[in-house]
Amino acid sequence: MPLKLTNREKELLQVVAESADELKVNAYAVGGFVRDKILKRDSKDIDIVCVGSGIELAKTVAHKISNDKTLNGARKPFVSYFKNFGTAQIKLEDLDLEFVGARKESYRRDSRKPIVEDGTLENDQDRRDFTINALAVHLSKNEFTEIIDSFNGLEDLKNGIIRTPLDPAITFDDDPLRMLRAIRFASQLGFKIEEKTYHAIEPLAPRLKIISQERVIDELNKIILSKKPSVGFKLLFDTKLLHQFFPEMVRLQGVSVQDNYGHKDNFYHTLKVLDNLSEHTDDLYLRWAAILHDIAKPNTQRLEEGHGWTFHGHEVVGAKMVPKIFNRLKLPLDDRMKFVQKLVMLHLRPISLTKENITDSAIRRILFDAGDDLESLLMLCEADITSKNEEKVKRYKANLKLVKQKIKEVEERDHIRNWQPPIDGEIIMKTFHIKPCKEVGKIKNAIKDAILDGEIKNDHDEAYTLMLKLGKEMGLRNVEL
C-alpha cells in the first residue's frame, strides 16, 4: 500500500529516491512523518534513513534542490551536517528533511546515550520506541512510497494502541524517556497504552532520573498542550512518573477527613480546571497557571473548628513557589514565569468579588493589578468554577459574568488598566527637595490608593493637591512655594 503524499512531499521524496539510486544505497522515510500522514495530521519534518551514509545522501539531495527552482523557490536550502553523529538536516521554507544512516544501538545502565554501530533497516526499526513509529516507506523507483510494516504498526494505528516493538522492559530500560513519550502519544493522539507496555512503566519509573530535565519538560509541555491534558497527567500519576520530577503536584492528590469534615481532591480539581481552560486556549503558560493555581494548598491546609478545612493564603504561598518550581523544572525564568506567578497570586480575586457587593474601588484594583493579563485571569477564574452541584456552578458563572460587565464599565470610564498615577517619585522629590526615601514611597502609594478608592479623580491637579497635604503632614517643606 503506497503512502498518500501531497504533491510537494512527493516531489521532494522523488529527489531523495533519485539521489539514493545514484549513490546505490537504499533510503526510507520513517517514523513520525509516516505515522502522521496515515493519521492525516500535519507534519513538517521528514526523517530519512539511509542504509549507508546519511550525510552523503543529504549532500546529493541538497545539490539537486539548489539547482531546481521549482523545488527550491527563491531561497537556497539551509543545510547542516553533524559528522560526529552521522546526521544531516536540510531546512526548507515549508519542510525539514533529517538524514541519518541506519543504526543499531546498545545502552549502558547509567546513560540514555547509545553505543551506535552501522546497521540495516531492520536494526533501525528494532530501536524505534513504538510500533506506530516503526513504520517506513520505500524511497526507490520500483517501490516508491510503499509502506514497510514490520511490527503491525498499521493495525495499532487503526486500533489506537501504543505498543513497543520489542520487550517494553528492555525498551524503557534502554531509554527511560520513552516512558514519557508513551504517555505523551496517548495524550496527544487519544490512544491507549497496551497492557504489557503500560505495566512495564511503573517498575522503571525511577530510571527517569538519568534523563535531563530539559528533555523531561519538553515532553511534559507537549502533554500540557494536548486537547485534554488530564489524560496524560492521570497516566503520569498512576505510573509514578510524575512522582519523579513534580512532587508538589503529587501532594495535591487525596482528601483529608477529620471530625466529619472533608475537602475536594485538589489534584483532580486541578486537572478539571486545566481541561476547562484548554477548551478555550492553547497558551502554554496560561495552562501552567491552571496547573499551579492551587499548588500551595497542601502547605496551607488547616482545619478550623466549626468551619472545616481552609487554605488561607494559598495564593500568596503559591506565587512564591512558582519561581522555585520553574527553576527546578528548567522552565523559563522570564516574563512567562512572572505571568504565571501573577495569575497564581490573583486567581481568587475575581471570584471573591462575586461574594460581596461589587464596589468600583475593588474593580479598579483588579484592573490595576491585572493590567494586560486581565482576560487571561478571568479565563482562569471561569475554568476554576468546578463542582458536582450544577446549580452552584451556574450561580458562580452568572456572578462572574456580572463582575466582567462591571469591569468593562469601570474601565471605559476610569481607564485604570496599565495606568500610572499622575504623580511620580521624581515630582515628589523635586517638590520637597528630598532624596529617595520611605516618605516618597508612602506618598506615591497614598495617591494611588486614593485614586483607586475613588477619593480623588485620576487627575494631576487633584493628585498634586493631595501630595502637598500628605507632605505637610509628614513635616516636608514645599520648596517650590
LUMKOL-157803 format. One record per residue (C-alpha): residue number from 1; residue in one letter; x negated, y, z. Coordinates in Angstrom, 2 decimals, padded with zeros to 5 digits. Layout:
BEGIN
[NUM; "A"; [X; Y; Z]]
...
% end
This chain:
BEGIN
[1; "M"; [000.00; 000.00; 000.00]]
[2; "P"; [-001.57; 003.35; -001.01]]
[3; "L"; [-001.60; 006.30; 001.39]]
[4; "K"; [000.59; 009.23; 000.34]]
[5; "L"; [-001.51; 012.38; -000.08]]
[6; "T"; [-000.98; 015.97; -001.13]]
[7; "N"; [-002.47; 016.96; -004.49]]
[8; "R"; [-005.18; 018.92; -002.67]]
[9; "E"; [-006.14; 015.96; -000.45]]
[10; "K"; [-006.13; 013.61; -003.45]]
[11; "E"; [-008.43; 015.92; -005.47]]
[12; "L"; [-010.95; 016.18; -002.63]]
[13; "L"; [-010.94; 012.47; -001.82]]
[14; "Q"; [-011.41; 011.63; -005.51]]
[15; "V"; [-014.60; 013.72; -005.38]]
[16; "V"; [-015.71; 011.67; -002.36]]
[17; "A"; [-014.90; 008.45; -004.25]]
[18; "E"; [-016.86; 009.62; -007.34]]
[19; "S"; [-019.82; 010.60; -005.14]]
[20; "A"; [-019.78; 007.24; -003.36]]
[21; "D"; [-019.76; 005.41; -006.71]]
[22; "E"; [-022.75; 007.47; -007.89]]
[23; "L"; [-024.67; 006.59; -004.72]]
[24; "K"; [-023.50; 002.95; -004.96]]
[25; "V"; [-022.06; 002.98; -001.44]]
[26; "N"; [-018.61; 002.23; -000.05]]
[27; "A"; [-016.68; 005.06; 001.60]]
[28; "Y"; [-013.42; 005.17; 003.52]]
[29; "A"; [-011.13; 007.79; 005.06]]
[30; "V"; [-010.47; 006.61; 008.61]]
[31; "G"; [-008.82; 007.30; 011.93]]
[32; "G"; [-006.60; 010.20; 012.84]]
[33; "F"; [-006.18; 011.51; 009.30]]
[34; "V"; [-004.76; 008.18; 008.11]]
[35; "R"; [-002.55; 007.88; 011.21]]
[36; "D"; [-001.16; 011.41; 010.87]]
[37; "K"; [-000.45; 011.06; 007.14]]
[38; "I"; [001.61; 007.93; 007.84]]
[39; "L"; [003.44; 009.76; 010.66]]
[40; "K"; [003.97; 012.78; 008.36]]
[41; "R"; [002.07; 015.05; 010.78]]
[42; "D"; [-000.17; 017.93; 009.65]]
[43; "S"; [-003.85; 017.09; 009.58]]
[44; "K"; [-006.69; 019.46; 008.75]]
[45; "D"; [-009.59; 017.07; 009.49]]
[46; "I"; [-010.57; 014.10; 007.30]]
[47; "D"; [-013.06; 011.63; 008.80]]
[48; "I"; [-015.03; 009.70; 006.21]]
[49; "V"; [-017.08; 006.60; 006.99]]
[50; "C"; [-019.80; 005.58; 004.56]]
[51; "V"; [-021.50; 002.17; 004.60]]
[52; "G"; [-024.83; 003.86; 004.05]]
[53; "S"; [-025.99; 007.45; 004.67]]
[54; "G"; [-023.15; 009.77; 005.58]]
[55; "I"; [-025.48; 012.74; 005.17]]
[56; "E"; [-026.45; 011.82; 001.58]]
[57; "L"; [-022.79; 011.33; 000.70]]
[58; "A"; [-021.92; 014.73; 002.20]]
[59; "K"; [-024.71; 016.42; 000.18]]
[60; "T"; [-023.40; 014.97; -003.06]]
[61; "V"; [-019.79; 015.90; -002.25]]
[62; "A"; [-020.78; 019.46; -001.24]]
[63; "H"; [-022.68; 019.91; -004.52]]
[64; "K"; [-019.68; 018.79; -006.58]]
[65; "I"; [-017.25; 021.03; -004.66]]
[66; "S"; [-019.57; 024.05; -005.00]]
[67; "N"; [-019.65; 023.62; -008.78]]
[68; "D"; [-015.91; 023.18; -009.22]]
[69; "K"; [-013.93; 026.42; -008.80]]
[70; "T"; [-010.59; 024.60; -008.78]]
[71; "L"; [-011.74; 022.75; -005.65]]
[72; "N"; [-013.80; 025.49; -004.10]]
[73; "G"; [-011.83; 028.68; -004.69]]
[74; "A"; [-013.59; 031.99; -004.04]]
[75; "R"; [-015.75; 030.81; -001.14]]
[76; "K"; [-018.58; 028.28; -001.01]]
[77; "P"; [-018.02; 025.38; 001.40]]
[78; "F"; [-019.84; 025.68; 004.71]]
[79; "V"; [-021.96; 022.58; 005.17]]
[80; "S"; [-023.63; 021.40; 008.38]]
[81; "Y"; [-025.97; 018.42; 008.73]]
[82; "F"; [-026.71; 016.75; 012.07]]
[83; "K"; [-029.61; 014.43; 011.29]]
[84; "N"; [-030.06; 013.25; 014.88]]
[85; "F"; [-026.52; 011.88; 014.83]]
[86; "G"; [-026.41; 010.87; 011.16]]
[87; "T"; [-023.34; 013.05; 010.60]]
[88; "A"; [-022.36; 015.98; 008.37]]
[89; "Q"; [-019.46; 018.39; 008.05]]
[90; "I"; [-018.04; 020.29; 005.07]]
[91; "K"; [-015.78; 023.17; 006.11]]
[92; "L"; [-013.34; 024.44; 003.52]]
[93; "E"; [-010.71; 027.13; 003.95]]
[94; "D"; [-007.94; 024.61; 004.44]]
[95; "L"; [-009.65; 021.33; 005.40]]
[96; "D"; [-012.69; 019.97; 007.22]]
[97; "L"; [-014.46; 016.85; 005.95]]
[98; "E"; [-016.53; 014.90; 008.51]]
[99; "F"; [-019.03; 012.30; 007.25]]
[100; "V"; [-020.73; 009.52; 009.21]]
[101; "G"; [-022.44; 006.27; 008.42]]
[102; "A"; [-020.67; 003.07; 009.54]]
[103; "R"; [-021.90; 002.18; 013.03]]
[104; "K"; [-021.79; -000.46; 015.67]]
[105; "E"; [-022.20; 000.61; 019.27]]
[106; "S"; [-023.19; -000.74; 022.68]]
[107; "Y"; [-022.92; 001.08; 026.01]]
[108; "R"; [-024.77; 001.46; 029.31]]
[109; "R"; [-022.70; 001.44; 032.52]]
[110; "D"; [-023.81; 004.93; 033.57]]
[111; "S"; [-023.02; 006.75; 030.33]]
[112; "R"; [-020.37; 007.02; 027.61]]
[113; "K"; [-023.12; 007.80; 025.09]]
[114; "P"; [-023.52; 004.65; 022.97]]
[115; "I"; [-026.60; 002.96; 021.61]]
[116; "V"; [-025.91; 003.22; 017.88]]
[117; "E"; [-027.00; 000.95; 015.02]]
[118; "D"; [-026.10; 000.89; 011.34]]
[119; "G"; [-023.09; -001.31; 010.75]]
[120; "T"; [-020.30; -002.42; 008.47]]
[121; "L"; [-016.77; -001.08; 008.14]]
[122; "E"; [-015.66; -003.94; 010.39]]
[123; "N"; [-018.16; -002.84; 013.06]]
[124; "D"; [-016.87; 000.72; 012.74]]
[125; "Q"; [-013.25; -000.36; 013.13]]
[126; "D"; [-014.12; -002.52; 016.17]]
[127; "R"; [-015.39; 000.55; 018.02]]
[128; "R"; [-012.17; 002.54; 017.46]]
[129; "D"; [-010.15; 003.34; 020.56]]
[130; "F"; [-006.67; 002.23; 019.41]]
[131; "T"; [-005.19; 000.18; 016.61]]
[132; "I"; [-003.35; 003.23; 015.25]]
[133; "N"; [-006.75; 004.96; 014.91]]
[134; "A"; [-008.48; 001.92; 013.34]]
[135; "L"; [-006.67; 002.31; 010.02]]
[136; "A"; [-008.77; 003.12; 006.97]]
[137; "V"; [-008.22; 003.75; 003.25]]
[138; "H"; [-010.49; 002.82; 000.35]]
[139; "L"; [-012.23; 005.67; -001.48]]
[140; "S"; [-013.20; 003.87; -004.64]]
[141; "K"; [-011.89; 003.90; -008.21]]
[142; "N"; [-010.35; 000.44; -008.12]]
[143; "E"; [-008.64; 000.62; -004.71]]
[144; "F"; [-008.27; 004.36; -004.22]]
[145; "T"; [-006.24; 005.19; -001.04]]
[146; "E"; [-005.26; 001.52; -000.45]]
[147; "I"; [-004.80; 001.04; 003.32]]
[148; "I"; [-007.02; -001.32; 005.31]]
[149; "D"; [-005.29; -002.53; 008.48]]
[150; "S"; [-007.44; -004.99; 010.44]]
[151; "F"; [-005.58; -004.77; 013.78]]
[152; "N"; [-001.90; -004.42; 012.84]]
[153; "G"; [-002.08; -000.67; 013.38]]
[154; "L"; [000.76; -000.10; 010.90]]
[155; "E"; [003.04; -002.28; 012.99]]
[156; "D"; [002.03; -000.40; 016.16]]
[157; "L"; [002.70; 002.91; 014.42]]
[158; "K"; [006.12; 001.65; 013.35]]
[159; "N"; [006.96; 000.48; 016.89]]
[160; "G"; [005.37; 003.43; 018.71]]
[161; "I"; [002.72; 001.41; 020.57]]
[162; "I"; [-000.69; 002.45; 021.93]]
[163; "R"; [-002.96; -000.63; 021.99]]
[164; "T"; [-006.72; -001.16; 021.93]]
[165; "P"; [-008.16; -003.21; 019.02]]
[166; "L"; [-010.32; -005.29; 021.38]]
[167; "D"; [-010.07; -006.17; 025.09]]
[168; "P"; [-008.87; -002.93; 026.79]]
[169; "A"; [-011.01; -003.55; 029.87]]
[170; "I"; [-014.14; -003.53; 027.68]]
[171; "T"; [-012.89; -000.66; 025.50]]
[172; "F"; [-012.19; 001.56; 028.54]]
[173; "D"; [-015.27; 000.48; 030.47]]
[174; "D"; [-017.48; 001.37; 027.49]]
[175; "D"; [-015.92; 004.84; 027.14]]
[176; "P"; [-013.62; 005.89; 030.02]]
[177; "L"; [-012.44; 008.95; 028.08]]
[178; "R"; [-010.34; 006.52; 026.04]]
[179; "M"; [-008.05; 006.07; 029.05]]
[180; "L"; [-007.17; 009.77; 028.93]]
[181; "R"; [-006.79; 009.57; 025.17]]
[182; "A"; [-004.31; 006.69; 025.53]]
[183; "I"; [-002.14; 008.88; 027.73]]
[184; "R"; [-002.62; 011.90; 025.51]]
[185; "F"; [-001.42; 009.99; 022.43]]
[186; "A"; [001.51; 008.55; 024.39]]
[187; "S"; [002.46; 012.08; 025.43]]
[188; "Q"; [001.88; 013.75; 022.06]]
[189; "L"; [003.48; 011.07; 019.89]]
[190; "G"; [006.16; 009.83; 022.27]]
[191; "F"; [004.62; 006.31; 022.11]]
[192; "K"; [004.43; 003.63; 024.83]]
[193; "I"; [001.17; 002.16; 026.07]]
[194; "E"; [001.14; -001.61; 025.52]]
[195; "E"; [001.34; -003.51; 028.83]]
[196; "K"; [-002.13; -005.09; 028.86]]
[197; "T"; [-003.69; -001.79; 027.76]]
[198; "Y"; [-001.75; 000.11; 030.43]]
[199; "H"; [-002.67; -002.25; 033.26]]
[200; "A"; [-006.38; -002.02; 032.36]]
[201; "I"; [-006.44; 001.71; 033.21]]
[202; "E"; [-005.95; 001.92; 036.99]]
[203; "P"; [-008.79; -000.50; 037.97]]
[204; "L"; [-011.16; 001.52; 035.78]]
[205; "A"; [-009.88; 004.99; 036.75]]
[206; "P"; [-012.96; 005.76; 038.93]]
[207; "R"; [-015.12; 005.33; 035.80]]
[208; "L"; [-013.73; 008.67; 034.61]]
[209; "K"; [-016.34; 010.31; 036.84]]
[210; "I"; [-019.06; 009.69; 034.22]]
[211; "I"; [-017.14; 011.88; 031.74]]
[212; "S"; [-017.96; 015.59; 031.59]]
[213; "Q"; [-015.27; 017.87; 032.97]]
[214; "E"; [-015.18; 019.73; 029.64]]
[215; "R"; [-014.07; 016.54; 027.84]]
[216; "V"; [-011.51; 015.78; 030.56]]
[217; "I"; [-009.96; 019.25; 030.43]]
[218; "D"; [-009.81; 019.14; 026.62]]
[219; "E"; [-007.63; 016.00; 026.82]]
[220; "L"; [-005.58; 017.41; 029.71]]
[221; "N"; [-004.82; 020.61; 027.80]]
[222; "K"; [-003.59; 018.55; 024.85]]
[223; "I"; [-001.26; 016.69; 027.23]]
[224; "I"; [-000.05; 020.00; 028.65]]
[225; "L"; [000.71; 021.21; 025.11]]
[226; "S"; [002.83; 018.11; 024.38]]
[227; "K"; [006.50; 018.62; 023.65]]
[228; "K"; [007.36; 017.07; 027.05]]
[229; "P"; [004.22; 017.28; 029.24]]
[230; "S"; [005.79; 015.42; 032.19]]
[231; "V"; [005.42; 012.17; 030.20]]
[232; "G"; [001.63; 012.49; 030.27]]
[233; "F"; [001.45; 013.70; 033.88]]
[234; "K"; [003.55; 010.81; 035.17]]
[235; "L"; [001.23; 008.37; 033.38]]
[236; "L"; [-001.83; 010.18; 034.75]]
[237; "F"; [-000.40; 009.93; 038.26]]
[238; "D"; [000.75; 006.31; 038.04]]
[239; "T"; [-002.61; 005.11; 036.64]]
[240; "K"; [-004.56; 007.09; 039.29]]
[241; "L"; [-006.43; 009.06; 036.61]]
[242; "L"; [-005.02; 012.34; 037.94]]
[243; "H"; [-006.48; 011.48; 041.36]]
[244; "Q"; [-009.98; 011.54; 039.87]]
[245; "F"; [-010.00; 015.20; 038.84]]
[246; "F"; [-006.90; 017.03; 040.11]]
[247; "P"; [-006.32; 016.10; 043.80]]
[248; "E"; [-004.43; 019.36; 044.51]]
[249; "M"; [-001.67; 018.31; 042.13]]
[250; "V"; [-001.59; 014.78; 043.54]]
[251; "R"; [-000.99; 016.22; 047.01]]
[252; "L"; [002.27; 017.76; 045.78]]
[253; "Q"; [003.80; 014.28; 045.50]]
[254; "G"; [006.02; 012.93; 048.25]]
[255; "V"; [008.76; 014.08; 050.60]]
[256; "S"; [008.25; 014.77; 054.31]]
[257; "V"; [011.20; 013.78; 056.50]]
[258; "Q"; [011.32; 014.83; 060.16]]
[259; "D"; [014.24; 015.48; 062.54]]
[260; "N"; [016.58; 014.66; 059.63]]
[261; "Y"; [015.03; 017.44; 057.54]]
[262; "G"; [013.58; 016.67; 054.09]]
[263; "H"; [012.49; 018.71; 051.09]]
[264; "K"; [012.25; 018.15; 047.34]]
[265; "D"; [009.27; 016.27; 045.91]]
[266; "N"; [007.09; 019.15; 044.74]]
[267; "F"; [005.18; 017.03; 042.21]]
[268; "Y"; [008.29; 016.06; 040.28]]
[269; "H"; [009.75; 019.55; 040.75]]
[270; "T"; [006.59; 020.98; 039.17]]
[271; "L"; [006.92; 018.61; 036.21]]
[272; "K"; [010.55; 019.65; 035.76]]
[273; "V"; [009.54; 023.34; 035.77]]
[274; "L"; [006.78; 022.57; 033.25]]
[275; "D"; [009.19; 020.74; 030.93]]
[276; "N"; [011.78; 023.52; 031.25]]
[277; "L"; [009.18; 026.13; 030.34]]
[278; "S"; [007.77; 024.04; 027.49]]
[279; "E"; [011.14; 024.16; 025.73]]
[280; "H"; [010.58; 027.89; 025.18]]
[281; "T"; [006.83; 028.48; 024.85]]
[282; "D"; [003.62; 026.89; 023.54]]
[283; "D"; [001.48; 029.29; 025.59]]
[284; "L"; [-001.09; 027.01; 027.27]]
[285; "Y"; [-001.81; 029.34; 030.18]]
[286; "L"; [001.85; 030.10; 030.85]]
[287; "R"; [002.24; 026.33; 031.12]]
[288; "W"; [-000.73; 026.30; 033.53]]
[289; "A"; [001.12; 028.88; 035.64]]
[290; "A"; [004.02; 026.43; 035.87]]
[291; "I"; [001.64; 023.65; 036.95]]
[292; "L"; [000.09; 025.83; 039.67]]
[293; "H"; [003.06; 027.91; 040.84]]
[294; "D"; [003.69; 025.69; 043.91]]
[295; "I"; [000.17; 024.27; 044.24]]
[296; "A"; [-000.24; 025.64; 047.81]]
[297; "K"; [002.96; 024.14; 049.23]]
[298; "P"; [001.13; 021.24; 050.94]]
[299; "N"; [-001.18; 023.82; 052.61]]
[300; "T"; [001.70; 025.98; 053.88]]
[301; "Q"; [004.28; 023.34; 054.76]]
[302; "R"; [005.82; 023.86; 058.23]]
[303; "L"; [008.91; 022.52; 060.00]]
[304; "E"; [010.87; 025.32; 061.65]]
[305; "E"; [013.27; 024.21; 064.34]]
[306; "G"; [016.88; 024.77; 063.33]]
[307; "H"; [015.86; 025.78; 059.81]]
[308; "G"; [013.94; 022.94; 058.18]]
[309; "W"; [010.82; 022.85; 056.04]]
[310; "T"; [009.25; 026.15; 054.99]]
[311; "F"; [006.37; 027.08; 052.72]]
[312; "H"; [005.88; 030.72; 053.74]]
[313; "G"; [003.13; 032.48; 051.81]]
[314; "H"; [002.52; 029.63; 049.39]]
[315; "E"; [002.43; 032.13; 046.52]]
[316; "V"; [-000.40; 034.09; 048.19]]
[317; "V"; [-002.40; 030.99; 049.15]]
[318; "G"; [-001.75; 029.50; 045.70]]
[319; "A"; [-003.05; 032.62; 043.95]]
[320; "K"; [-006.27; 032.33; 045.97]]
[321; "M"; [-006.61; 028.68; 044.94]]
[322; "V"; [-006.34; 029.42; 041.20]]
[323; "P"; [-009.96; 030.62; 040.62]]
[324; "K"; [-011.37; 027.63; 042.54]]
[325; "I"; [-009.28; 025.16; 040.56]]
[326; "F"; [-010.12; 026.83; 037.24]]
[327; "N"; [-013.82; 026.83; 038.11]]
[328; "R"; [-013.88; 023.15; 039.06]]
[329; "L"; [-011.83; 022.04; 036.05]]
[330; "K"; [-014.02; 024.14; 033.70]]
[331; "L"; [-011.11; 026.30; 032.61]]
[332; "P"; [-011.94; 029.88; 031.52]]
[333; "L"; [-012.64; 032.34; 034.34]]
[334; "D"; [-011.48; 035.36; 032.36]]
[335; "D"; [-008.21; 037.22; 031.75]]
[336; "R"; [-006.45; 033.90; 031.14]]
[337; "M"; [-007.24; 032.83; 034.68]]
[338; "K"; [-006.14; 036.24; 036.03]]
[339; "F"; [-002.87; 035.88; 034.10]]
[340; "V"; [-002.17; 032.53; 035.78]]
[341; "Q"; [-003.18; 033.94; 039.16]]
[342; "K"; [-000.83; 036.91; 038.75]]
[343; "L"; [002.13; 034.71; 037.84]]
[344; "V"; [001.49; 032.36; 040.77]]
[345; "M"; [001.41; 035.39; 043.09]]
[346; "L"; [004.59; 036.93; 041.67]]
[347; "H"; [006.69; 033.87; 040.84]]
[348; "L"; [009.04; 034.27; 043.84]]
[349; "R"; [009.72; 037.96; 043.39]]
[350; "P"; [012.42; 037.97; 040.66]]
[351; "I"; [014.26; 035.07; 042.31]]
[352; "S"; [014.16; 036.81; 045.69]]
[353; "L"; [015.85; 039.85; 044.12]]
[354; "T"; [018.88; 037.67; 043.35]]
[355; "K"; [019.43; 037.07; 047.06]]
[356; "E"; [019.90; 040.71; 048.01]]
[357; "N"; [021.36; 043.96; 046.77]]
[358; "I"; [019.08; 044.83; 043.87]]
[359; "T"; [017.56; 048.24; 044.52]]
[360; "D"; [015.91; 050.44; 041.93]]
[361; "S"; [012.87; 050.54; 044.19]]
[362; "A"; [012.46; 046.74; 044.11]]
[363; "I"; [012.88; 046.73; 040.33]]
[364; "R"; [010.30; 049.48; 039.88]]
[365; "R"; [007.83; 047.50; 041.98]]
[366; "I"; [008.21; 044.30; 039.96]]
[367; "L"; [007.87; 046.33; 036.74]]
[368; "F"; [004.70; 047.95; 038.07]]
[369; "D"; [003.16; 044.73; 039.40]]
[370; "A"; [004.01; 042.50; 036.42]]
[371; "G"; [003.22; 045.02; 033.65]]
[372; "D"; [002.85; 043.39; 030.23]]
[373; "D"; [003.31; 039.94; 031.78]]
[374; "L"; [006.89; 040.62; 032.87]]
[375; "E"; [008.52; 038.49; 030.13]]
[376; "S"; [006.21; 035.57; 030.96]]
[377; "L"; [007.04; 035.94; 034.65]]
[378; "L"; [010.78; 035.93; 034.00]]
[379; "M"; [010.42; 032.88; 031.75]]
[380; "L"; [008.56; 031.05; 034.55]]
[381; "C"; [011.19; 032.10; 037.10]]
[382; "E"; [014.03; 030.79; 034.98]]
[383; "A"; [012.19; 027.49; 034.47]]
[384; "D"; [011.72; 027.31; 038.26]]
[385; "I"; [015.50; 027.12; 038.82]]
[386; "T"; [015.91; 023.37; 039.33]]
[387; "S"; [018.50; 021.48; 041.35]]
[388; "K"; [020.69; 018.40; 041.11]]
[389; "N"; [023.54; 020.75; 042.03]]
[390; "E"; [024.65; 022.18; 038.67]]
[391; "E"; [026.77; 024.90; 040.29]]
[392; "K"; [023.75; 026.13; 042.21]]
[393; "V"; [021.69; 026.27; 039.01]]
[394; "K"; [024.45; 028.21; 037.22]]
[395; "R"; [024.69; 030.69; 040.11]]
[396; "Y"; [020.92; 031.33; 040.23]]
[397; "K"; [020.70; 031.74; 036.45]]
[398; "A"; [023.62; 034.18; 036.48]]
[399; "N"; [021.93; 036.20; 039.24]]
[400; "L"; [018.63; 036.20; 037.36]]
[401; "K"; [020.48; 037.50; 034.31]]
[402; "L"; [021.70; 040.45; 036.43]]
[403; "V"; [018.11; 041.10; 037.53]]
[404; "K"; [016.96; 041.11; 033.88]]
[405; "Q"; [019.69; 043.62; 032.99]]
[406; "K"; [018.73; 045.85; 035.92]]
[407; "I"; [015.06; 045.68; 034.91]]
[408; "K"; [015.98; 046.78; 031.40]]
[409; "E"; [018.00; 049.75; 032.71]]
[410; "V"; [015.31; 050.94; 035.15]]
[411; "E"; [012.52; 050.55; 032.61]]
[412; "E"; [014.40; 052.54; 029.97]]
[413; "R"; [015.00; 055.32; 032.49]]
[414; "D"; [011.76; 055.42; 034.52]]
[415; "H"; [009.11; 053.94; 032.17]]
[416; "I"; [007.28; 052.26; 035.04]]
[417; "R"; [005.73; 049.30; 033.25]]
[418; "N"; [001.94; 049.78; 032.83]]
[419; "W"; [002.46; 053.18; 034.44]]
[420; "Q"; [-000.32; 055.03; 036.25]]
[421; "P"; [000.54; 057.60; 038.96]]
[422; "P"; [000.25; 061.20; 037.66]]
[423; "I"; [-002.31; 062.00; 040.39]]
[424; "D"; [-005.54; 060.02; 040.32]]
[425; "G"; [-008.58; 059.88; 042.60]]
[426; "E"; [-010.50; 062.50; 040.61]]
[427; "I"; [-007.78; 065.10; 041.14]]
[428; "I"; [-007.59; 064.33; 044.87]]
[429; "M"; [-011.36; 064.59; 045.36]]
[430; "K"; [-011.59; 067.81; 043.34]]
[431; "T"; [-008.65; 069.44; 045.16]]
[432; "F"; [-010.01; 068.72; 048.63]]
[433; "H"; [-013.71; 068.76; 047.66]]
[434; "I"; [-014.35; 065.32; 049.14]]
[435; "K"; [-016.31; 062.26; 048.01]]
[436; "P"; [-014.80; 058.76; 047.59]]
[437; "C"; [-013.39; 057.74; 050.97]]
[438; "K"; [-010.44; 055.92; 052.55]]
[439; "E"; [-008.36; 059.14; 052.58]]
[440; "V"; [-008.41; 059.19; 048.75]]
[441; "G"; [-007.01; 055.67; 048.64]]
[442; "K"; [-004.35; 056.45; 051.24]]
[443; "I"; [-003.11; 059.49; 049.29]]
[444; "K"; [-003.06; 057.57; 045.98]]
[445; "N"; [-001.08; 054.69; 047.48]]
[446; "A"; [001.34; 057.05; 049.26]]
[447; "I"; [002.08; 058.85; 045.97]]
[448; "K"; [002.52; 055.55; 044.12]]
[449; "D"; [004.88; 054.21; 046.83]]
[450; "A"; [006.89; 057.43; 046.91]]
[451; "I"; [007.48; 057.24; 043.15]]
[452; "L"; [008.30; 053.51; 043.19]]
[453; "D"; [010.67; 054.02; 046.14]]
[454; "G"; [012.41; 056.89; 044.36]]
[455; "E"; [011.43; 059.51; 046.97]]
[456; "I"; [009.92; 061.71; 044.26]]
[457; "K"; [010.16; 061.67; 040.48]]
[458; "N"; [007.46; 060.24; 038.23]]
[459; "D"; [006.32; 063.81; 037.66]]
[460; "H"; [002.96; 065.60; 038.02]]
[461; "D"; [004.29; 068.62; 039.90]]
[462; "E"; [006.20; 066.60; 042.49]]
[463; "A"; [003.25; 064.24; 042.94]]
[464; "Y"; [000.86; 067.21; 043.31]]
[465; "T"; [003.07; 068.80; 045.96]]
[466; "L"; [003.15; 065.53; 047.91]]
[467; "M"; [-000.64; 065.24; 047.61]]
[468; "L"; [-001.11; 068.67; 049.19]]
[469; "K"; [001.29; 067.80; 052.00]]
[470; "L"; [-000.50; 064.50; 052.72]]
[471; "G"; [-003.91; 066.16; 052.60]]
[472; "K"; [-002.81; 068.81; 055.08]]
[473; "E"; [-001.53; 066.12; 057.45]]
[474; "M"; [-004.94; 064.42; 057.25]]
[475; "G"; [-006.74; 067.67; 058.01]]
[476; "L"; [-008.11; 068.11; 054.50]]
[477; "R"; [-008.57; 071.64; 053.13]]
[478; "N"; [-007.41; 072.64; 049.65]]
[479; "V"; [-010.49; 074.31; 048.19]]
[480; "E"; [-008.58; 075.45; 045.09]]
[481; "L"; [-006.49; 077.95; 047.11]]
% end
